Amino acid sequence: MYDAGTASKSELETHVLQRVNGEARLRFRQAAGCTRLADLYQAGSAKIRFPKVYDAPPTAVLINTAGGLTGGDRMVLSIGADAKTHAIVTSQTAERAYRSAAGSAEVTVGFTLEPGAFLEWLPQETILFQASRLKRRISAALTGDARLLMLESAVLGRKAMGEQVTSVLFRDSWRILRDGRLVFADDLRFDGDPARFLKGKATGHGSLAIATMVDCALDAEDRLARARSLLDDLTGTRTQAAASAWNGILAARFVAEDGQALRATLTRFLTGYRSAELPRVWHC
């Protein structure tokens, strides 16, 4: 068996590796005043589990049983929330993008929220290993006053393990529509040596971990003071962050020296911003 994260390029090129092809769909509905699972489909390496939670919304935990992604792998996730539901979707652990011998791994995530729905997308970080290639597309269709709170974070290698990433390709595209109108678009592209494109003060200042949180809510501007107050408390940490809000969108950006610093910051910020603890898998 070959590990795409440790095998040499020649080994990867001379052996035909099985490709990941995962797909998962789930939808939440309201019944008797509670949010419940309405539909569930899972295939390939994409699995979903529902741990017992108390005093918290239903929580779905995504699992990639392949253990990571490399060139040619595909993962498709579709998540729906019916009217007046509140649910959380997270991941069991960090996703890993490993060295690619050919092609890119592709991840597609789609959200559909009906009026009054509140969905929290809180996956753990994605670790980008040396020579990895990952393309991700995230789209959301919100109706009426639906609210979508999204977080995505990426870490360039594991600093504690002495790993150094000198070549990587990462493309991340977000599109959020409300009532058919585009309200948020964001595109991120890393291609080459991170030491080159992250060295500037406006592009990370040498940081190896980044995150974006977007709160798409009609009253997003009213939440800005709270978000900035929480960010002010980051003084003295190894993370820098800022937040802004406009037209029903609150966006916060984070850059940190390494994944450990970023996770500590996100845990602290999100717990305060949401006035609730993060899913238990974040602490495992």
Contacts in CASP RR format, 6 or more apart in sequence:
PFRMAT RR
TARGET T0000
AUTHOR 0000-0000-0000
METHOD contacts of the structure
MODEL  1
MYDAGTASKSELETHVLQRVNGEARLRFRQAAGCTRLADLYQAGSAKIRF
PKVYDAPPTAVLINTAGGLTGGDRMVLSIGADAKTHAIVTSQTAERAYRS
AAGSAEVTVGFTLEPGAFLEWLPQETILFQASRLKRRISAALTGDARLLM
LESAVLGRKAMGEQVTSVLFRDSWRILRDGRLVFADDLRFDGDPARFLKG
KATGHGSLAIATMVDCALDAEDRLARARSLLDDLTGTRTQAAASAWNGIL
AARFVAEDGQALRATLTRFLTGYRSAELPRVWHC
2 11 0 8 1.000
2 12 0 8 1.000
2 15 0 8 1.000
2 17 0 8 1.000
3 98 0 8 1.000
4 12 0 8 1.000
4 17 0 8 1.000
4 68 0 8 1.000
4 70 0 8 1.000
4 98 0 8 1.000
4 99 0 8 1.000
4 100 0 8 1.000
5 70 0 8 1.000
5 98 0 8 1.000
5 99 0 8 1.000
5 129 0 8 1.000
7 99 0 8 1.000
9 99 0 8 1.000
9 101 0 8 1.000
9 131 0 8 1.000
12 99 0 8 1.000
12 101 0 8 1.000
13 101 0 8 1.000
13 102 0 8 1.000
17 70 0 8 1.000
17 101 0 8 1.000
19 71 0 8 1.000
19 72 0 8 1.000
19 73 0 8 1.000
19 74 0 8 1.000
20 44 0 8 1.000
20 45 0 8 1.000
20 64 0 8 1.000
20 66 0 8 1.000
20 68 0 8 1.000
20 69 0 8 1.000
20 70 0 8 1.000
20 72 0 8 1.000
20 73 0 8 1.000
20 74 0 8 1.000
20 75 0 8 1.000
20 105 0 8 1.000
21 43 0 8 1.000
21 44 0 8 1.000
21 45 0 8 1.000
21 73 0 8 1.000
21 74 0 8 1.000
22 43 0 8 1.000
22 44 0 8 1.000
22 45 0 8 1.000
22 46 0 8 1.000
22 64 0 8 1.000
22 74 0 8 1.000
22 75 0 8 1.000
22 76 0 8 1.000
23 41 0 8 1.000
23 42 0 8 1.000
23 43 0 8 1.000
23 44 0 8 1.000
23 46 0 8 1.000
23 75 0 8 1.000
23 76 0 8 1.000
23 77 0 8 1.000
24 41 0 8 1.000
24 42 0 8 1.000
24 43 0 8 1.000
24 46 0 8 1.000
24 47 0 8 1.000
24 48 0 8 1.000
24 62 0 8 1.000
24 76 0 8 1.000
24 77 0 8 1.000
24 78 0 8 1.000
25 39 0 8 1.000
25 40 0 8 1.000
25 41 0 8 1.000
25 42 0 8 1.000
25 77 0 8 1.000
25 78 0 8 1.000
25 79 0 8 1.000
26 37 0 8 1.000
26 39 0 8 1.000
26 40 0 8 1.000
26 41 0 8 1.000
26 48 0 8 1.000
26 60 0 8 1.000
26 78 0 8 1.000
26 79 0 8 1.000
26 80 0 8 1.000
26 89 0 8 1.000
27 37 0 8 1.000
27 38 0 8 1.000
27 39 0 8 1.000
27 79 0 8 1.000
27 80 0 8 1.000
27 81 0 8 1.000
27 82 0 8 1.000
28 35 0 8 1.000
28 36 0 8 1.000
28 37 0 8 1.000
28 38 0 8 1.000
28 58 0 8 1.000
28 80 0 8 1.000
28 81 0 8 1.000
28 82 0 8 1.000
28 85 0 8 1.000
28 87 0 8 1.000
28 117 0 8 1.000
28 119 0 8 1.000
29 35 0 8 1.000
29 36 0 8 1.000
29 37 0 8 1.000
29 38 0 8 1.000
29 82 0 8 1.000
29 85 0 8 1.000
30 36 0 8 1.000
30 82 0 8 1.000
30 83 0 8 1.000
30 84 0 8 1.000
30 85 0 8 1.000
33 84 0 8 1.000
35 57 0 8 1.000
35 58 0 8 1.000
35 85 0 8 1.000
35 86 0 8 1.000
35 87 0 8 1.000
36 58 0 8 1.000
37 50 0 8 1.000
37 58 0 8 1.000
38 82 0 8 1.000
40 48 0 8 1.000
42 48 0 8 1.000
44 65 0 8 1.000
45 64 0 8 1.000
45 65 0 8 1.000
45 66 0 8 1.000
45 67 0 8 1.000
45 75 0 8 1.000
46 62 0 8 1.000
46 63 0 8 1.000
46 64 0 8 1.000
46 75 0 8 1.000
46 76 0 8 1.000
46 77 0 8 1.000
47 62 0 8 1.000
47 63 0 8 1.000
47 64 0 8 1.000
47 65 0 8 1.000
48 60 0 8 1.000
48 61 0 8 1.000
48 62 0 8 1.000
48 63 0 8 1.000
49 60 0 8 1.000
49 61 0 8 1.000
49 63 0 8 1.000
49 92 0 8 1.000
50 58 0 8 1.000
50 59 0 8 1.000
50 60 0 8 1.000
50 61 0 8 1.000
51 59 0 8 1.000
51 61 0 8 1.000
51 280 0 8 1.000
51 281 0 8 1.000
53 59 0 8 1.000
53 279 0 8 1.000
56 88 0 8 1.000
56 276 0 8 1.000
56 277 0 8 1.000
57 86 0 8 1.000
57 87 0 8 1.000
57 88 0 8 1.000
57 120 0 8 1.000
58 87 0 8 1.000
58 88 0 8 1.000
59 87 0 8 1.000
59 88 0 8 1.000
59 89 0 8 1.000
59 90 0 8 1.000
59 279 0 8 1.000
60 79 0 8 1.000
60 87 0 8 1.000
60 88 0 8 1.000
60 89 0 8 1.000
60 90 0 8 1.000
61 90 0 8 1.000
61 91 0 8 1.000
61 92 0 8 1.000
61 279 0 8 1.000
61 281 0 8 1.000
62 77 0 8 1.000
62 89 0 8 1.000
62 90 0 8 1.000
62 91 0 8 1.000
62 92 0 8 1.000
62 123 0 8 1.000
63 91 0 8 1.000
63 92 0 8 1.000
64 75 0 8 1.000
64 91 0 8 1.000
64 95 0 8 1.000
66 73 0 8 1.000
67 96 0 8 1.000
68 95 0 8 1.000
68 96 0 8 1.000
68 97 0 8 1.000
68 98 0 8 1.000
69 75 0 8 1.000
69 95 0 8 1.000
69 96 0 8 1.000
69 97 0 8 1.000
69 98 0 8 1.000
69 105 0 8 1.000
69 107 0 8 1.000
69 134 0 8 1.000
70 97 0 8 1.000
70 98 0 8 1.000
70 99 0 8 1.000
70 100 0 8 1.000
70 101 0 8 1.000
70 105 0 8 1.000
70 132 0 8 1.000
71 100 0 8 1.000
71 101 0 8 1.000
71 102 0 8 1.000
71 103 0 8 1.000
71 104 0 8 1.000
71 105 0 8 1.000
71 133 0 8 1.000
72 100 0 8 1.000
72 102 0 8 1.000
72 103 0 8 1.000
72 104 0 8 1.000
72 105 0 8 1.000
72 106 0 8 1.000
73 105 0 8 1.000
73 106 0 8 1.000
74 105 0 8 1.000
74 106 0 8 1.000
74 107 0 8 1.000
75 105 0 8 1.000
75 106 0 8 1.000
75 107 0 8 1.000
75 108 0 8 1.000
76 107 0 8 1.000
76 108 0 8 1.000
77 107 0 8 1.000
77 108 0 8 1.000
77 109 0 8 1.000
77 110 0 8 1.000
78 109 0 8 1.000
78 110 0 8 1.000
78 112 0 8 1.000
79 89 0 8 1.000
79 109 0 8 1.000
79 110 0 8 1.000
79 111 0 8 1.000
79 112 0 8 1.000
79 119 0 8 1.000
79 121 0 8 1.000
80 111 0 8 1.000
80 112 0 8 1.000
80 113 0 8 1.000
80 117 0 8 1.000
80 119 0 8 1.000
81 87 0 8 1.000
81 111 0 8 1.000
81 112 0 8 1.000
81 113 0 8 1.000
81 114 0 8 1.000
81 117 0 8 1.000
81 118 0 8 1.000
81 119 0 8 1.000
81 146 0 8 1.000
82 114 0 8 1.000
82 117 0 8 1.000
83 114 0 8 1.000
83 115 0 8 1.000
83 116 0 8 1.000
83 117 0 8 1.000
84 115 0 8 1.000
84 116 0 8 1.000
84 117 0 8 1.000
85 116 0 8 1.000
85 117 0 8 1.000
85 118 0 8 1.000
85 119 0 8 1.000
86 117 0 8 1.000
86 118 0 8 1.000
86 119 0 8 1.000
87 118 0 8 1.000
87 119 0 8 1.000
87 120 0 8 1.000
88 119 0 8 1.000
88 120 0 8 1.000
88 122 0 8 1.000
88 279 0 8 1.000
89 119 0 8 1.000
89 120 0 8 1.000
89 121 0 8 1.000
89 122 0 8 1.000
89 123 0 8 1.000
90 122 0 8 1.000
90 123 0 8 1.000
90 124 0 8 1.000
90 278 0 8 1.000
90 279 0 8 1.000
90 281 0 8 1.000
90 282 0 8 1.000
91 123 0 8 1.000
91 124 0 8 1.000
91 281 0 8 1.000
92 124 0 8 1.000
92 281 0 8 1.000
93 124 0 8 1.000
93 281 0 8 1.000
93 284 0 8 1.000
94 124 0 8 1.000
94 125 0 8 1.000
94 126 0 8 1.000
94 127 0 8 1.000
94 155 0 8 1.000
95 123 0 8 1.000
95 124 0 8 1.000
95 125 0 8 1.000
95 126 0 8 1.000
95 127 0 8 1.000
96 126 0 8 1.000
96 127 0 8 1.000
96 129 0 8 1.000
97 105 0 8 1.000
97 126 0 8 1.000
97 127 0 8 1.000
97 128 0 8 1.000
97 129 0 8 1.000
97 132 0 8 1.000
97 133 0 8 1.000
97 134 0 8 1.000
97 170 0 8 1.000
98 129 0 8 1.000
98 132 0 8 1.000
99 129 0 8 1.000
99 130 0 8 1.000
99 131 0 8 1.000
99 132 0 8 1.000
100 131 0 8 1.000
100 132 0 8 1.000
100 133 0 8 1.000
103 133 0 8 1.000
104 133 0 8 1.000
104 134 0 8 1.000
104 135 0 8 1.000
104 169 0 8 1.000
105 132 0 8 1.000
105 133 0 8 1.000
105 134 0 8 1.000
105 135 0 8 1.000
106 134 0 8 1.000
106 135 0 8 1.000
106 136 0 8 1.000
106 137 0 8 1.000
107 134 0 8 1.000
107 135 0 8 1.000
107 136 0 8 1.000
107 137 0 8 1.000
108 136 0 8 1.000
108 137 0 8 1.000
108 138 0 8 1.000
109 121 0 8 1.000
109 136 0 8 1.000
109 137 0 8 1.000
109 138 0 8 1.000
109 139 0 8 1.000
110 138 0 8 1.000
110 139 0 8 1.000
110 140 0 8 1.000
111 119 0 8 1.000
111 121 0 8 1.000
111 138 0 8 1.000
111 139 0 8 1.000
111 140 0 8 1.000
111 141 0 8 1.000
111 142 0 8 1.000
111 148 0 8 1.000
112 140 0 8 1.000
112 141 0 8 1.000
113 119 0 8 1.000
113 140 0 8 1.000
113 141 0 8 1.000
113 142 0 8 1.000
113 143 0 8 1.000
113 146 0 8 1.000
113 147 0 8 1.000
113 148 0 8 1.000
114 143 0 8 1.000
114 146 0 8 1.000
115 143 0 8 1.000
115 144 0 8 1.000
115 145 0 8 1.000
115 146 0 8 1.000
116 144 0 8 1.000
116 145 0 8 1.000
116 146 0 8 1.000
116 147 0 8 1.000
117 146 0 8 1.000
117 147 0 8 1.000
118 146 0 8 1.000
118 147 0 8 1.000
118 148 0 8 1.000
118 149 0 8 1.000
119 146 0 8 1.000
119 147 0 8 1.000
119 148 0 8 1.000
119 149 0 8 1.000
120 149 0 8 1.000
120 274 0 8 1.000
121 148 0 8 1.000
121 149 0 8 1.000
121 150 0 8 1.000
121 151 0 8 1.000
122 149 0 8 1.000
122 151 0 8 1.000
122 270 0 8 1.000
122 278 0 8 1.000
122 279 0 8 1.000
122 282 0 8 1.000
123 151 0 8 1.000
123 152 0 8 1.000
124 153 0 8 1.000
124 281 0 8 1.000
124 282 0 8 1.000
125 153 0 8 1.000
125 154 0 8 1.000
125 155 0 8 1.000
125 209 0 8 1.000
125 211 0 8 1.000
125 259 0 8 1.000
125 262 0 8 1.000
125 263 0 8 1.000
126 134 0 8 1.000
126 152 0 8 1.000
126 153 0 8 1.000
126 154 0 8 1.000
126 155 0 8 1.000
127 154 0 8 1.000
127 155 0 8 1.000
127 157 0 8 1.000
127 158 0 8 1.000
128 134 0 8 1.000
128 154 0 8 1.000
128 155 0 8 1.000
128 156 0 8 1.000
128 157 0 8 1.000
128 165 0 8 1.000
128 168 0 8 1.000
128 170 0 8 1.000
128 190 0 8 1.000
129 157 0 8 1.000
129 163 0 8 1.000
129 165 0 8 1.000
130 157 0 8 1.000
130 163 0 8 1.000
130 164 0 8 1.000
130 165 0 8 1.000
130 166 0 8 1.000
130 167 0 8 1.000
130 168 0 8 1.000
131 167 0 8 1.000
131 168 0 8 1.000
132 168 0 8 1.000
132 169 0 8 1.000
132 170 0 8 1.000
133 168 0 8 1.000
133 169 0 8 1.000
133 170 0 8 1.000
134 169 0 8 1.000
134 170 0 8 1.000
134 171 0 8 1.000
135 169 0 8 1.000
135 170 0 8 1.000
135 171 0 8 1.000
136 171 0 8 1.000
136 172 0 8 1.000
136 173 0 8 1.000
137 173 0 8 1.000
137 175 0 8 1.000
138 150 0 8 1.000
138 152 0 8 1.000
138 172 0 8 1.000
138 173 0 8 1.000
138 174 0 8 1.000
138 175 0 8 1.000
139 174 0 8 1.000
139 175 0 8 1.000
139 176 0 8 1.000
139 177 0 8 1.000
140 148 0 8 1.000
140 150 0 8 1.000
140 175 0 8 1.000
140 176 0 8 1.000
140 177 0 8 1.000
140 216 0 8 1.000
141 177 0 8 1.000
141 180 0 8 1.000
142 148 0 8 1.000
142 176 0 8 1.000
142 177 0 8 1.000
142 178 0 8 1.000
142 179 0 8 1.000
142 216 0 8 1.000
143 178 0 8 1.000
143 179 0 8 1.000
144 178 0 8 1.000
144 179 0 8 1.000
145 218 0 8 1.000
146 178 0 8 1.000
147 215 0 8 1.000
147 216 0 8 1.000
147 217 0 8 1.000
147 218 0 8 1.000
148 176 0 8 1.000
148 214 0 8 1.000
148 215 0 8 1.000
148 216 0 8 1.000
148 217 0 8 1.000
149 213 0 8 1.000
149 214 0 8 1.000
149 215 0 8 1.000
149 216 0 8 1.000
149 217 0 8 1.000
149 274 0 8 1.000
150 174 0 8 1.000
150 212 0 8 1.000
150 213 0 8 1.000
150 214 0 8 1.000
150 215 0 8 1.000
150 216 0 8 1.000
151 211 0 8 1.000
151 212 0 8 1.000
151 213 0 8 1.000
151 266 0 8 1.000
151 270 0 8 1.000
152 172 0 8 1.000
152 211 0 8 1.000
152 212 0 8 1.000
153 209 0 8 1.000
153 210 0 8 1.000
153 211 0 8 1.000
153 212 0 8 1.000
153 254 0 8 1.000
153 262 0 8 1.000
153 263 0 8 1.000
153 266 0 8 1.000
154 170 0 8 1.000
154 172 0 8 1.000
154 209 0 8 1.000
154 210 0 8 1.000
154 211 0 8 1.000
155 208 0 8 1.000
155 209 0 8 1.000
155 258 0 8 1.000
155 259 0 8 1.000
155 262 0 8 1.000
156 165 0 8 1.000
156 168 0 8 1.000
156 194 0 8 1.000
156 198 0 8 1.000
156 208 0 8 1.000
156 209 0 8 1.000
157 163 0 8 1.000
157 164 0 8 1.000
157 165 0 8 1.000
157 208 0 8 1.000
158 259 0 8 1.000
159 208 0 8 1.000
159 257 0 8 1.000
159 258 0 8 1.000
159 259 0 8 1.000
159 260 0 8 1.000
160 258 0 8 1.000
160 260 0 8 1.000
165 194 0 8 1.000
165 208 0 8 1.000
166 192 0 8 1.000
166 193 0 8 1.000
166 194 0 8 1.000
166 195 0 8 1.000
167 192 0 8 1.000
167 193 0 8 1.000
168 190 0 8 1.000
168 191 0 8 1.000
168 192 0 8 1.000
168 194 0 8 1.000
169 190 0 8 1.000
169 191 0 8 1.000
169 192 0 8 1.000
170 188 0 8 1.000
170 189 0 8 1.000
170 190 0 8 1.000
170 191 0 8 1.000
171 187 0 8 1.000
171 188 0 8 1.000
171 189 0 8 1.000
171 190 0 8 1.000
171 191 0 8 1.000
172 186 0 8 1.000
172 187 0 8 1.000
172 188 0 8 1.000
172 189 0 8 1.000
173 186 0 8 1.000
173 187 0 8 1.000
173 188 0 8 1.000
174 184 0 8 1.000
174 185 0 8 1.000
174 186 0 8 1.000
174 187 0 8 1.000
174 214 0 8 1.000
175 182 0 8 1.000
175 184 0 8 1.000
175 185 0 8 1.000
176 182 0 8 1.000
176 183 0 8 1.000
176 184 0 8 1.000
176 185 0 8 1.000
176 214 0 8 1.000
176 216 0 8 1.000
176 249 0 8 1.000
177 183 0 8 1.000
178 216 0 8 1.000
183 216 0 8 1.000
183 247 0 8 1.000
183 248 0 8 1.000
183 249 0 8 1.000
184 214 0 8 1.000
184 216 0 8 1.000
184 249 0 8 1.000
184 251 0 8 1.000
186 212 0 8 1.000
186 214 0 8 1.000
188 212 0 8 1.000
190 197 0 8 1.000
191 197 0 8 1.000
194 208 0 8 1.000
195 206 0 8 1.000
197 203 0 8 1.000
198 204 0 8 1.000
198 205 0 8 1.000
198 206 0 8 1.000
198 207 0 8 1.000
198 208 0 8 1.000
199 205 0 8 1.000
199 206 0 8 1.000
200 206 0 8 1.000
204 210 0 8 1.000
204 240 0 8 1.000
204 255 0 8 1.000
205 240 0 8 1.000
205 255 0 8 1.000
207 240 0 8 1.000
207 255 0 8 1.000
207 256 0 8 1.000
207 257 0 8 1.000
208 256 0 8 1.000
208 257 0 8 1.000
208 258 0 8 1.000
208 259 0 8 1.000
209 254 0 8 1.000
209 255 0 8 1.000
209 256 0 8 1.000
209 257 0 8 1.000
209 258 0 8 1.000
209 259 0 8 1.000
209 261 0 8 1.000
209 262 0 8 1.000
210 253 0 8 1.000
210 254 0 8 1.000
210 255 0 8 1.000
210 256 0 8 1.000
210 262 0 8 1.000
211 253 0 8 1.000
211 254 0 8 1.000
211 256 0 8 1.000
211 262 0 8 1.000
211 266 0 8 1.000
212 251 0 8 1.000
212 252 0 8 1.000
212 253 0 8 1.000
212 254 0 8 1.000
213 251 0 8 1.000
213 252 0 8 1.000
213 254 0 8 1.000
213 266 0 8 1.000
213 269 0 8 1.000
213 270 0 8 1.000
214 249 0 8 1.000
214 250 0 8 1.000
214 251 0 8 1.000
214 252 0 8 1.000
215 223 0 8 1.000
215 249 0 8 1.000
215 250 0 8 1.000
215 251 0 8 1.000
216 248 0 8 1.000
216 249 0 8 1.000
217 223 0 8 1.000
217 248 0 8 1.000
217 250 0 8 1.000
218 248 0 8 1.000
219 248 0 8 1.000
220 245 0 8 1.000
220 248 0 8 1.000
220 249 0 8 1.000
220 250 0 8 1.000
221 245 0 8 1.000
221 246 0 8 1.000
221 248 0 8 1.000
221 250 0 8 1.000
223 245 0 8 1.000
223 250 0 8 1.000
223 273 0 8 1.000
224 243 0 8 1.000
224 244 0 8 1.000
224 245 0 8 1.000
224 250 0 8 1.000
226 273 0 8 1.000
227 243 0 8 1.000
227 245 0 8 1.000
227 250 0 8 1.000
227 252 0 8 1.000
227 273 0 8 1.000
228 243 0 8 1.000
230 268 0 8 1.000
230 269 0 8 1.000
230 272 0 8 1.000
230 273 0 8 1.000
231 241 0 8 1.000
231 242 0 8 1.000
231 243 0 8 1.000
231 252 0 8 1.000
231 269 0 8 1.000
233 268 0 8 1.000
234 240 0 8 1.000
234 241 0 8 1.000
234 265 0 8 1.000
234 268 0 8 1.000
234 269 0 8 1.000
237 261 0 8 1.000
237 264 0 8 1.000
237 265 0 8 1.000
238 256 0 8 1.000
238 257 0 8 1.000
238 258 0 8 1.000
238 261 0 8 1.000
239 254 0 8 1.000
239 255 0 8 1.000
239 256 0 8 1.000
239 257 0 8 1.000
239 261 0 8 1.000
239 262 0 8 1.000
239 264 0 8 1.000
239 265 0 8 1.000
240 254 0 8 1.000
240 255 0 8 1.000
240 256 0 8 1.000
241 252 0 8 1.000
241 253 0 8 1.000
241 254 0 8 1.000
241 255 0 8 1.000
241 265 0 8 1.000
241 269 0 8 1.000
242 252 0 8 1.000
242 253 0 8 1.000
243 250 0 8 1.000
243 251 0 8 1.000
243 252 0 8 1.000
243 253 0 8 1.000
244 250 0 8 1.000
244 251 0 8 1.000
245 251 0 8 1.000
252 269 0 8 1.000
254 262 0 8 1.000
254 265 0 8 1.000
254 266 0 8 1.000
254 269 0 8 1.000
256 262 0 8 1.000
256 265 0 8 1.000
267 278 0 8 1.000
267 282 0 8 1.000
270 278 0 8 1.000
271 277 0 8 1.000
271 278 0 8 1.000
END
